[in-house]
């Protein structure tokens, strides 16, 4: 029984890994369309960014794609450095350092947090591929 804890953590990490890799890819490629399959069709995503972006709102999956498309046009990703996820109940927090070049050509860094929970089922609307995890919140704080 004493080995069950590490085994369970390894199994959960193997399921979490595709979600974190997908998020990392979205930021490195600047392809906002990737958020569509990570967001829930029946819930809004909480998005909050400190200045100079200065944005906080609830967004649908479609609005998330449009908002991040605009953000990625203004802020070019220089680096995205993920940390190990932290588990909290049925959800986990994925943290990364996001380095960008701002419109004025200055480099800025953000600590960015993603709150992700397991989907009740992997089924999604027709034509929309759903994974095991659903993104609930994105919060970025300027360093």
Secondary structure, DSSP 4 states (H G I P E B T S, - for coil): -TTHHHHHHHHHHHHHHHHHHHHHHHHHHT-GGGGGGTS-TTSPEEEEE-TTT-EEEEE-HHHHHHHHHHHHHHSEEEEEEE---EEETTEEEEEEEEEEE-TTS-EEEEEEEEEEEE-S-S--STT----SEEEEEEEEEE-
